[in-house]
Amino acid sequence: AYLKGIIQMMAAAEAGRGLVYLSFGDHKLTLQLEETFRLFVASSRTVGEVWKALEEFRPHPEAKGPSGAGQELRRFLLSRFRGSGDDRD
């Protein structure tokens, strides 16, 4: 669900449209996606930069199901894009 939310954010940004993401009562997912969105905006990340990060992400083989991989992805993106922005290629 987390990856789907990130992809929806990217699609909306590319289309220049707003996004309403329905998490069907999953408040934790809503907060996590909001946190990620705010980070992308605050650090002026482009869709291309986020896409490149998604391509580079490799979940741990022992991640437990989609939610485990989603949490790994979240940690990866937050770690990757927090800070001064010096990690741009």
Phi, psi and omega per residue, in radians:
A1 nan -0.619 3.141
Y2 -1.135 -0.813 3.126
L3 -1.061 -0.731 3.116
K4 -1.038 -0.723 3.102
G5 -1.091 -0.732 3.115
I6 -1.111 -0.757 3.130
I7 -1.104 -0.701 3.096
Q8 -1.106 -0.707 3.078
M9 -1.036 -0.789 -3.109
M10 -1.114 -0.756 -3.132
A11 -1.119 -0.750 3.126
A12 -1.117 -0.725 3.131
A13 -1.107 -0.777 3.134
E14 -1.110 -0.626 -3.128
A15 -1.455 -0.136 -3.098
G16 1.189 0.588 -3.084
R17 -2.066 2.779 3.016
G18 -1.340 2.976 -3.118
L19 -2.420 2.312 2.960
V20 -2.060 1.975 -3.104
Y21 -1.851 2.107 -3.135
L22 -1.667 2.056 -3.114
S23 -1.714 0.114 3.079
F24 0.899 0.880 3.036
G25 1.503 0.002 3.127
D26 -1.497 1.480 -3.058
H27 -1.076 -0.660 3.126
K28 -1.067 -0.777 3.111
L29 -1.092 -0.744 3.108
T30 -0.996 -0.834 3.140
L31 -1.124 -0.683 3.140
Q32 -1.161 -0.721 3.118
L33 -1.193 -0.678 3.079
E34 -1.080 -0.751 3.118
E35 -1.060 -0.771 -3.140
T36 -1.150 -0.766 3.115
F37 -1.029 -0.811 3.140
R38 -1.068 -0.669 3.106
L39 -1.122 -0.788 3.123
F40 -1.029 -0.785 -3.117
V41 -1.184 -0.849 -3.096
A42 -1.066 -0.565 -3.123
S43 -1.714 0.145 3.088
S44 0.932 0.758 3.130
R45 -1.336 2.504 3.104
T46 -1.636 2.861 3.068
V47 -1.055 -0.677 3.128
G48 -1.076 -0.689 3.121
E49 -1.175 -0.707 3.108
V50 -1.159 -0.748 3.123
W51 -1.040 -0.783 3.136
K52 -1.047 -0.735 3.111
A53 -1.096 -0.726 3.115
L54 -1.086 -0.681 3.115
E55 -1.127 -0.583 -3.081
E56 -1.466 -0.304 -3.101
F57 -1.195 2.328 3.061
R58 -2.280 1.951 3.141
P59 -1.181 2.626 3.067
H60 -1.112 2.389 -3.108
P61 -0.998 -0.410 -3.111
E62 -1.672 0.175 3.085
A63 -1.025 2.322 -3.037
K64 -1.550 1.682 3.057
G65 1.208 -3.099 -3.101
P66 -1.047 -0.645 -3.116
S67 -1.218 -0.619 3.089
G68 -1.144 -0.769 3.101
A69 -1.162 -0.618 3.110
G70 -1.115 -0.700 3.108
Q71 -1.198 -0.645 3.062
E72 -1.107 -0.757 3.119
L73 -1.075 -0.765 3.132
R74 -1.028 -0.866 3.125
R75 -1.044 -0.711 3.131
F76 -1.072 -0.861 -3.112
L77 -1.140 -0.752 -3.141
L78 -1.101 -0.747 3.128
S79 -1.142 -0.736 -3.083
R80 -1.131 -0.709 -2.987
F81 -1.815 -0.025 3.047
R82 -1.409 2.703 3.089
G83 1.907 -2.693 -2.970
S84 -1.454 -0.202 -3.100
G85 1.574 0.150 -3.121
D86 -1.267 -0.090 -3.075
D87 -1.517 0.161 3.129
R88 -1.300 2.462 3.118
D89 -1.551 nan nan
